[in-house]
């Protein structure tokens, strides 16, 4: 894989005599299909497996020609090199996701705005970084996910990194349609400058240099493409190099250096469906500093005795209700992953009561089992199991619930949600357990009606919430039950509070095999 920079002929001659690099990168021609642009490409790499780099995007012109790479870093933002989009009209650029084949079937997004670093090209090819804001939110799935931008500059000389892109296999050759990947080695900027014969002002603290293996590297077509470390964090975007695979290092924008700029200019709200959890005690200082979507029951009625003996209240050590859950075995509670941000020593499980302030029995937490892909992407796989320190004592108020093994639900089927959620938006939690009847909503219809479809994955089911009836802040993790008293869902997120948007639940049938494996001592995904 090689990154190439378009080289002005006179500069190429001058730089060739000094073993240096040409620092010019131009736009692709816009006159037809599959014209060769003069951008960076991958030379000598190997074909990437499907979904190997689900954050990878192809920047294309209005004719469908690939000209640069980029990476998804939030549900409406792509990061790339400023040199990729400088001089282009935003209506002449589209962002293509969800594919390893740049000219194949894929999702396409229009550009709302391009944000350049204010010092781009000052001096030449410094601050070569840009953000692209899309007109709509990206639809996440197993082939399409965002990548986290690295925060700290902790690269060590010799560290292995991976670059991806649709780069040519040589100068003047067409782009391969299949995404390629190449493992490269981090080298210090000092060593990089010596190899190029450049001074400190040419390659500075805003750059990263990598040394590809012999006869490999960057070439025309994937400037702006991602450079990723072994932990799966985005450390760089392609800037420049000597095309193609001739032994010189390839140079990337160092994203740890630009982290503050990225955060300031994204202005992205990742929590449009939810609100910050409300904590009403001195334990507030222990709560993680991030917002999570929560749920409470609104528009319901009080539960009669024995109606929901599987319902539990997950509480903090001060006896305050935090989340709901359900008993599924004598030592196992099913709930939502985001309910368990607390250290286990600060949690307890209350059973056998319709009033969470008056526990019949309390159990300490022995272990918390989050799904291994929890929150990947945002709010997917939001399911967890809690193992108790001792078995639950069953009685007429305390019983396990059976789990649905397959999704047999049809649109408009009646389902029951229970919880101690507020009976009005922003009110205190209800002391008395509430129940509300909701209608199952087909997944495609749900995706069309939620505000942020990127949060909705195949592991979710939805209910068609009517205004004044549904979920709100406080009872995430609670059970959604069908007419045969089988649990089909675990409360995940919704638009607070009961304002007519669908509510989303982790699908119990989808995660049934994972649940059984964890309880049996394994932890598959």
KEMITI-992889 format. One line per 10 residues: number of its first residue (from 1); their letters; for each residue x, y, z of C-alpha. Coordinates in Angstrom, 1 decimal. Example, Ala and Ser with C-alpha at 12.3 -4.5 7.8 and 13.67 -1.06 7.14 Angstrom:
BEGIN
1> AS> 12.3/-4.5/7.8 ~ 13.7/-1.1/7.1 $
//
This chain:
BEGIN
1> XXXXXXXXXX> 0.0/0.0/0.0 ~ 1.6/3.3/-1.0 ~ 0.5/6.9/-0.4 ~ 1.4/9.0/-3.3 ~ 1.4/12.8/-3.5 ~ 0.8/14.4/-6.8 ~ 4.2/15.7/-7.8 ~ 4.8/18.8/-9.8 ~ 7.3/17.8/-12.4 ~ 9.8/20.5/-11.6 $
11> XXXXXXXXXX> 9.7/19.8/-7.9 ~ 10.0/16.0/-8.5 ~ 13.3/16.7/-10.3 ~ 14.6/18.9/-7.5 ~ 13.6/16.6/-4.7 ~ 14.8/13.5/-6.5 ~ 18.3/14.8/-6.5 ~ 18.2/15.3/-2.8 ~ 16.5/12.0/-1.9 ~ 13.6/13.9/-0.6 $
21> XXXXXXXXXX> 9.8/13.9/-1.0 ~ 7.4/15.8/-3.2 ~ 4.8/17.5/-1.0 ~ 2.0/18.2/-3.5 ~ -1.3/16.4/-3.6 ~ -4.0/17.3/-6.2 ~ -7.6/16.4/-6.8 ~ -8.8/13.7/-9.1 ~ -10.1/14.5/-12.6 ~ -13.9/14.7/-12.7 $
31> XXXXXXXXXX> -14.6/13.7/-16.3 ~ -15.5/10.1/-16.0 ~ -15.4/6.7/-14.3 ~ -12.2/5.2/-12.8 ~ -9.9/8.0/-13.8 ~ -6.5/7.6/-12.0 ~ -6.1/10.3/-9.3 ~ -2.7/11.2/-8.0 ~ -3.1/10.4/-4.3 ~ -1.6/7.9/-2.0 $
41> XXXXXXXXXX> -2.2/4.2/-2.5 ~ -1.1/0.9/-0.9 ~ 1.6/-1.1/-2.6 ~ 2.6/-4.6/-1.6 ~ -0.2/-5.0/1.0 ~ -2.6/-7.9/1.3 ~ -6.4/-7.9/0.8 ~ -8.2/-7.1/4.0 ~ -10.8/-9.5/5.3 ~ -14.4/-8.3/5.3 $
51> XXXXXXXXXX> -15.1/-5.9/8.3 ~ -11.3/-5.8/9.1 ~ -11.5/-2.0/9.1 ~ -15.2/-1.1/9.5 ~ -14.2/2.6/10.1 ~ -12.6/2.8/6.6 ~ -14.4/5.1/4.1 ~ -13.8/5.9/0.4 ~ -14.0/9.6/-0.6 ~ -15.4/9.7/-4.1 $
61> XXXXXXXXXX> -16.3/12.4/-6.6 ~ -19.7/12.8/-8.2 ~ -18.8/10.2/-10.9 ~ -18.1/7.5/-8.3 ~ -14.3/7.7/-8.6 ~ -12.4/6.9/-5.5 ~ -9.7/9.5/-4.7 ~ -8.9/9.4/-1.0 ~ -9.4/7.5/2.2 ~ -10.8/8.5/5.6 $
71> XXXXXXXXXX> -12.1/7.1/8.9 ~ -15.4/7.2/10.8 ~ -14.8/8.8/14.2 ~ -18.4/9.6/15.2 ~ -21.8/8.9/13.8 ~ -21.8/12.0/11.6 ~ -18.0/12.7/11.3 ~ -15.2/11.4/9.1 ~ -11.6/12.4/9.5 ~ -9.2/12.7/6.5 $
81> XXXXXXXXXX> -6.4/14.8/5.1 ~ -7.1/18.4/4.3 ~ -5.2/18.0/1.0 ~ -7.8/15.4/-0.1 ~ -10.7/17.9/-0.1 ~ -9.0/21.3/-0.5 ~ -10.4/23.1/-3.5 ~ -13.4/20.8/-3.9 ~ -17.0/21.8/-3.6 ~ -18.8/19.7/-0.9 $
91> XXXXXXXXXX> -21.5/18.7/-3.4 ~ -18.9/17.1/-5.5 ~ -17.8/14.8/-2.7 ~ -19.5/11.7/-1.3 ~ -18.5/9.4/1.5 ~ -18.9/5.7/0.9 ~ -19.0/3.3/3.9 ~ -19.8/-0.4/4.7 ~ -17.7/-2.0/2.0 ~ -14.3/-3.5/1.1 $
101> XXXXXXXXXX> -15.1/-2.9/-2.6 ~ -15.0/0.8/-3.2 ~ -17.1/0.6/-6.5 ~ -19.4/-2.1/-5.2 ~ -22.7/-2.0/-3.3 ~ -22.4/0.4/-0.3 ~ -23.9/3.2/1.7 ~ -23.3/6.7/0.4 ~ -23.5/9.9/2.4 ~ -23.6/13.5/1.3 $
111> XXXXXXXXXX> -21.3/16.2/2.8 ~ -22.8/18.9/5.0 ~ -19.6/20.7/5.9 ~ -15.8/20.4/5.6 ~ -13.7/21.7/8.5 ~ -10.1/22.4/7.7 ~ -7.3/23.0/10.2 ~ -6.9/26.8/10.3 ~ -3.1/26.4/9.7 ~ -3.4/23.8/6.9 $
121> XXXXXXXXXX> -0.4/24.0/4.6 ~ 1.4/26.5/6.9 ~ 4.2/25.6/6.2 ~ 3.8/23.3/3.2 ~ 1.9/20.1/4.1 ~ 1.7/20.8/7.8 ~ -1.6/20.5/9.7 ~ -2.9/18.4/6.8 ~ -6.1/17.3/8.6 ~ -9.8/17.9/8.1 $
131> XXXXXXXXXX> -13.2/16.8/9.4 ~ -16.1/16.0/7.1 ~ -19.6/16.4/8.7 ~ -22.3/14.4/6.9 ~ -25.8/15.5/6.2 ~ -27.2/12.4/8.0 ~ -26.1/10.0/10.7 ~ -24.1/6.9/9.7 ~ -26.0/3.6/10.0 ~ -23.7/1.3/12.0 $
141> XXXXXXXXXX> -23.7/-2.4/11.5 ~ -21.0/-5.2/11.7 ~ -19.3/-3.7/8.6 ~ -19.6/-0.1/9.7 ~ -18.3/1.2/13.0 ~ -16.5/4.3/14.3 ~ -12.9/4.1/15.5 ~ -11.6/5.9/18.7 ~ -9.0/8.5/18.2 ~ -5.9/8.0/20.3 $
151> XXXXXXXXXX> -5.5/10.6/23.1 ~ -1.9/10.1/24.3 ~ 1.3/10.1/22.3 ~ 2.7/6.8/23.5 ~ 4.2/5.4/20.3 ~ 7.5/3.6/20.7 ~ 10.1/3.1/18.0 ~ 9.7/-0.2/16.3 ~ 6.0/-0.4/17.3 ~ 3.8/-2.2/14.7 $
161> XXXXXXXXXX> 1.0/-0.2/13.1 ~ -1.5/-1.0/10.3 ~ -2.5/1.1/7.3 ~ -5.5/0.4/5.1 ~ -6.7/1.7/1.7 ~ -7.5/1.2/-1.9 ~ -4.1/2.2/-3.2 ~ -2.6/1.2/-6.5 ~ 0.1/-1.5/-6.7 ~ 2.3/0.9/-8.6 $
171> XXXXXXXXXX> 2.7/4.3/-10.1 ~ 0.3/4.8/-13.1 ~ -1.8/1.7/-12.3 ~ -5.5/1.7/-11.6 ~ -6.8/1.4/-8.1 ~ -7.6/-2.1/-6.9 ~ -11.3/-2.4/-6.0 ~ -10.6/-4.5/-2.9 ~ -9.4/-2.9/0.4 ~ -5.8/-3.7/1.2 $
181> XXXXXXXXXX> -3.9/-3.6/4.5 ~ -0.2/-3.3/5.3 ~ 1.7/-3.6/8.5 ~ 4.3/-0.9/9.0 ~ 6.8/0.1/11.7 ~ 6.9/3.4/13.6 ~ 10.1/5.3/13.4 ~ 11.1/8.5/15.2 ~ 10.7/11.9/13.4 ~ 14.4/12.5/13.8 $
191> XXXXXXXXXX> 15.2/9.3/11.9 ~ 12.6/10.1/9.3 ~ 14.1/13.5/8.6 ~ 17.5/12.1/8.2 ~ 16.2/9.5/5.6 ~ 14.6/12.3/3.7 ~ 17.3/14.9/4.2 ~ 14.8/17.3/5.6 ~ 15.0/19.7/8.5 ~ 12.8/19.9/11.6 $
201> XXXXXXXXXX> 10.4/22.4/10.0 ~ 9.5/19.9/7.3 ~ 8.5/17.0/9.5 ~ 7.5/18.2/12.9 ~ 5.6/17.2/16.1 ~ 2.3/17.1/14.1 ~ 3.6/14.2/11.9 ~ 4.1/10.5/12.4 ~ 6.6/8.5/10.2 ~ 6.3/4.8/9.5 $
211> XXXXXXXXXX> 8.7/2.5/7.6 ~ 7.0/0.0/5.4 ~ 8.7/-3.4/4.5 ~ 10.9/-3.4/1.4 ~ 9.0/-2.7/-1.9 ~ 5.8/-1.7/-0.1 ~ 4.3/1.5/1.1 ~ 2.0/4.3/0.1 ~ 1.2/5.5/-3.4 ~ -1.5/7.3/-5.4 $
221> XXXXXXXXXX> -5.1/7.1/-4.0 ~ -5.3/6.8/-0.2 ~ -4.1/10.0/1.3 ~ -6.4/10.6/4.3 ~ -6.5/6.9/5.1 ~ -6.3/5.5/8.6 ~ -3.2/4.4/10.5 ~ -4.2/2.1/13.5 ~ -2.2/0.7/16.4 ~ -2.5/-2.8/17.9 $
231> XXXXXXXXXX> -5.1/-1.6/20.4 ~ -7.4/-0.6/17.6 ~ -7.0/3.2/18.1 ~ -6.6/5.6/15.3 ~ -3.2/7.2/15.5 ~ -2.8/8.9/12.1 ~ -4.2/9.9/8.7 ~ -2.1/9.7/5.5 ~ -0.3/12.8/4.5 ~ 2.6/12.3/2.1 $
241> XXXXXXXXXX> 5.4/10.1/0.9 ~ 7.6/9.2/-2.1 ~ 5.6/7.0/-4.5 ~ 5.6/4.2/-4.6 ~ 7.3/1.6/-2.3 ~ 10.9/2.8/-3.0 ~ 12.2/2.6/0.5 ~ 11.3/6.0/2.0 ~ 9.1/6.4/5.1 ~ 5.4/7.4/4.7 $
251> XXXXXXXXXX> 4.2/10.4/6.7 ~ 0.9/10.7/8.6 ~ -0.8/13.5/10.6 ~ -0.2/12.6/14.3 ~ -3.8/12.6/15.8 ~ -2.7/12.8/19.4 ~ -1.2/16.2/18.5 ~ -4.6/17.3/17.0 ~ -6.8/15.7/19.6 ~ -8.0/19.0/21.1 $
261> XXXXXXXXXX> -8.7/20.4/17.7 ~ -10.7/17.4/16.7 ~ -12.8/17.5/19.9 ~ -13.4/21.3/19.6 ~ -14.6/21.1/16.0 ~ -16.8/18.0/16.1 ~ -19.4/19.4/18.5 ~ -21.1/16.1/18.4 ~ -23.9/15.0/20.7 ~ -23.4/11.2/21.2 $
271> XXXXXXXXXX> -26.3/10.9/23.6 ~ -29.3/12.2/21.7 ~ -31.5/9.4/22.9 ~ -30.8/9.6/26.6 ~ -30.1/11.7/29.6 ~ -27.5/11.7/32.4 ~ -28.3/9.2/35.1 ~ -29.8/10.8/38.2 ~ -28.0/9.9/41.4 ~ -29.3/11.2/44.7 $
281> XXXXXXXXXX> -26.6/10.5/47.2 ~ -23.0/11.0/48.2 ~ -22.1/8.1/45.9 ~ -22.5/10.5/43.0 ~ -18.7/11.1/43.0 ~ -18.2/7.4/42.1 ~ -20.3/7.7/38.9 ~ -18.4/7.7/35.6 ~ -18.2/11.0/33.9 ~ -20.3/10.1/30.9 $
291> XXXXXXXXXX> -24.0/10.2/30.0 ~ -26.0/7.1/29.3 ~ -29.4/6.5/27.9 ~ -31.7/5.3/30.7 ~ -35.4/4.3/31.0 ~ -38.3/4.7/33.3 ~ -41.9/3.5/32.9 ~ -44.3/6.3/32.1 ~ -48.1/6.0/31.8 ~ -48.2/2.6/33.5 $
301> XXXXXXXXXX> -50.2/1.2/36.4 ~ -49.1/-0.4/39.7 ~ -48.2/-4.0/39.5 ~ -50.3/-6.4/41.6 ~ -48.7/-8.9/43.9 ~ -47.2/-11.9/42.2 ~ -47.4/-10.4/38.7 ~ -43.7/-9.9/38.2 ~ -41.8/-12.0/40.8 ~ -38.7/-12.0/38.5 $
311> XXXXXXXXXX> -38.3/-8.2/38.8 ~ -35.3/-7.0/40.8 ~ -34.0/-3.6/41.8 ~ -30.3/-3.0/41.3 ~ -29.2/-0.6/44.0 ~ -26.2/1.2/45.3 ~ -24.9/0.7/48.8 ~ -27.0/3.5/50.1 ~ -30.2/1.6/49.1 ~ -31.0/3.8/46.1 $
321> XXXXXXXXXX> -32.5/2.3/43.0 ~ -30.2/2.5/40.0 ~ -31.6/0.1/37.4 ~ -33.9/-2.8/36.8 ~ -33.1/-6.5/36.1 ~ -34.6/-9.9/36.1 ~ -34.0/-13.2/37.8 ~ -33.1/-15.9/35.3 ~ -31.5/-18.5/37.6 ~ -30.8/-18.9/41.3 $
331> XXXXXXXXXX> -27.6/-16.9/41.1 ~ -28.0/-15.0/37.9 ~ -29.6/-11.6/37.1 ~ -30.0/-10.3/33.6 ~ -29.7/-6.5/33.0 ~ -28.2/-3.9/30.7 ~ -24.5/-3.4/30.4 ~ -24.6/0.3/31.0 ~ -26.3/-0.2/34.3 ~ -23.0/-1.8/35.7 $
341> XXXXXXXXXX> -20.6/1.1/35.4 ~ -20.4/0.9/39.2 ~ -17.7/-1.2/40.9 ~ -19.4/-4.4/42.1 ~ -18.7/-3.7/45.7 ~ -21.0/-0.7/45.5 ~ -24.0/-2.8/44.1 ~ -26.6/-5.0/45.6 ~ -29.7/-6.8/44.2 ~ -33.1/-6.4/45.9 $
351> XXXXXXXXXX> -35.7/-9.1/45.3 ~ -39.2/-10.1/46.3 ~ -40.8/-6.7/46.6 ~ -43.1/-4.3/44.7 ~ -41.6/-1.4/46.7 ~ -37.9/-0.9/46.1 ~ -37.5/1.0/49.4 ~ -38.7/-2.0/51.3 ~ -36.6/-5.0/50.3 ~ -37.7/-8.5/51.1 $
361> XXXXXXXXXX> -34.2/-9.8/50.5 ~ -30.8/-8.4/49.4 ~ -27.9/-10.1/47.7 ~ -24.3/-9.0/47.1 ~ -22.7/-9.1/43.7 ~ -20.0/-11.8/43.2 ~ -19.2/-11.0/39.5 ~ -20.3/-8.9/36.6 ~ -20.3/-10.3/33.1 ~ -20.5/-7.7/30.3 $
371> XXXXXXXXXX> -20.9/-8.8/26.7 ~ -17.4/-8.7/25.2 ~ -18.5/-6.3/22.5 ~ -20.5/-4.0/24.8 ~ -20.8/-0.5/23.4 ~ -19.2/-1.6/20.0 ~ -20.5/0.4/18.3 ~ -22.2/2.9/20.6 ~ -25.0/1.2/22.6 ~ -24.9/-2.1/20.8 $
381> XXXXXXXXXX> -24.5/-5.4/22.8 ~ -25.8/-3.6/25.9 ~ -26.5/-6.7/27.9 ~ -24.9/-8.1/31.0 ~ -25.2/-10.9/33.7 ~ -24.7/-10.4/37.4 ~ -23.6/-13.4/39.4 ~ -24.7/-13.3/43.1 ~ -22.6/-14.2/46.1 ~ -25.3/-16.8/47.2 $
391> XXXXXXXXXX> -28.4/-18.4/45.7 ~ -31.7/-16.6/45.7 ~ -34.3/-17.9/48.1 ~ -37.5/-18.5/46.0 ~ -41.0/-17.9/47.3 ~ -44.3/-16.7/45.9 ~ -42.8/-13.2/45.6 ~ -39.5/-14.3/44.1 ~ -39.3/-16.5/41.0 ~ -37.1/-16.7/37.9 $
401> XXXXXXXXXX> -38.5/-15.9/34.4 ~ -38.0/-18.1/31.3 ~ -36.2/-16.6/28.4 ~ -37.4/-16.5/24.8 ~ -35.1/-18.7/22.6 ~ -36.2/-17.3/19.3 ~ -37.8/-14.1/18.0 ~ -41.3/-15.1/17.0 ~ -42.8/-11.6/17.5 ~ -45.0/-9.9/14.9 $
411> XXXXXXXXXX> -45.6/-6.2/14.4 ~ -48.2/-4.9/17.0 ~ -47.8/-7.9/19.4 ~ -48.5/-6.9/23.0 ~ -45.6/-6.8/25.4 ~ -45.3/-5.8/29.1 ~ -42.6/-3.5/30.5 ~ -42.1/-3.3/34.3 ~ -40.0/-1.0/36.4 ~ -39.8/1.6/39.1 $
421> XXXXXXXXXX> -39.5/4.5/36.7 ~ -40.9/7.9/37.2 ~ -44.6/8.4/36.4 ~ -43.9/11.7/34.8 ~ -40.8/13.2/33.0 ~ -38.1/14.3/35.4 ~ -40.1/13.1/38.4 ~ -38.7/11.0/41.2 ~ -38.7/7.2/40.9 ~ -41.9/5.5/41.7 $
431> XXXXXXXXXX> -41.7/3.6/45.0 ~ -44.3/1.1/43.6 ~ -43.5/-1.2/40.7 ~ -45.2/-0.1/37.5 ~ -46.3/-2.0/34.4 ~ -47.2/-0.7/30.9 ~ -48.4/-2.4/27.8 ~ -46.5/-1.7/24.6 ~ -46.7/-2.9/21.0 ~ -43.8/-4.7/19.3 $
441> XXXXXXXXXX> -42.4/-2.6/16.4 ~ -40.8/-4.2/13.3 ~ -37.1/-3.5/13.2 ~ -37.2/-1.7/9.8 ~ -40.0/0.5/10.9 ~ -38.1/1.2/14.1 ~ -35.0/2.2/12.3 ~ -37.0/4.6/10.2 ~ -38.5/6.4/13.2 ~ -35.7/6.6/15.8 $
451> XXXXXXXXXX> -33.7/9.9/15.8 ~ -30.4/8.1/15.7 ~ -30.5/4.9/13.7 ~ -26.8/4.3/14.2 ~ -27.6/3.2/17.7 ~ -30.0/0.5/16.5 ~ -28.4/-2.8/15.7 ~ -29.6/-6.3/14.8 ~ -29.3/-7.2/18.5 ~ -32.1/-4.8/19.3 $
461> XXXXXXXXXX> -35.9/-5.0/19.3 ~ -38.3/-2.1/19.5 ~ -41.6/-1.1/20.9 ~ -43.9/1.4/19.3 ~ -44.2/3.9/22.2 ~ -47.2/6.2/22.2 ~ -47.0/9.7/23.7 ~ -47.5/9.4/27.4 ~ -46.7/5.7/27.6 ~ -43.2/4.3/27.5 $
471> XXXXXXXXXX> -39.8/4.5/29.1 ~ -37.8/7.2/30.7 ~ -34.7/7.7/32.9 ~ -34.2/5.2/35.6 ~ -35.1/1.6/34.7 ~ -32.7/0.5/32.1 ~ -32.0/-3.2/32.4 ~ -35.6/-4.0/33.2 ~ -37.5/-6.9/31.6 ~ -39.8/-6.8/28.5 $
481> XXXXXXXXXX> -42.1/-9.8/28.6 ~ -44.5/-11.4/26.1 ~ -48.0/-12.8/26.7 ~ -46.6/-16.2/27.6 ~ -44.5/-14.7/30.4 ~ -41.2/-15.2/28.6 ~ -38.6/-12.4/28.6 ~ -38.0/-11.1/25.1 ~ -36.0/-7.9/25.9 ~ -33.8/-5.9/28.2 $
491> XXXXXXXXXX> -34.4/-2.1/28.4 ~ -31.6/-0.3/26.6 ~ -32.4/3.2/25.4 ~ -35.2/5.6/24.3 ~ -36.1/9.2/23.8 ~ -37.0/10.5/27.2 ~ -39.7/10.5/28.2 ~ -42.5/8.8/26.4 ~ -42.7/11.4/23.7 ~ -43.7/9.1/20.8 $
501> XXXXXXXXXX> -40.4/7.7/19.6 ~ -39.7/4.0/19.7 ~ -37.9/2.4/22.8 ~ -35.1/0.0/22.1 ~ -34.3/-3.2/24.0 ~ -31.6/-5.8/23.8 ~ -33.1/-8.8/22.1 ~ -33.0/-11.9/24.5 ~ -33.3/-14.4/21.6 ~ -30.4/-12.7/19.8 $
511> XXXXXXXXXX> -28.2/-13.1/22.9 ~ -29.7/-16.4/24.2 ~ -26.6/-18.4/23.2 ~ -24.3/-15.9/24.9 ~ -26.4/-15.9/28.1 ~ -26.3/-19.7/28.3 ~ -22.6/-19.9/27.6 ~ -21.7/-17.3/30.3 ~ -23.8/-19.1/32.9 ~ -22.1/-22.4/31.9 $
521> XXXXX> -18.7/-20.8/32.6 ~ -17.7/-19.6/29.1 ~ -17.8/-16.1/27.6 ~ -18.3/-16.4/23.9 ~ -19.6/-13.7/21.6 $
//
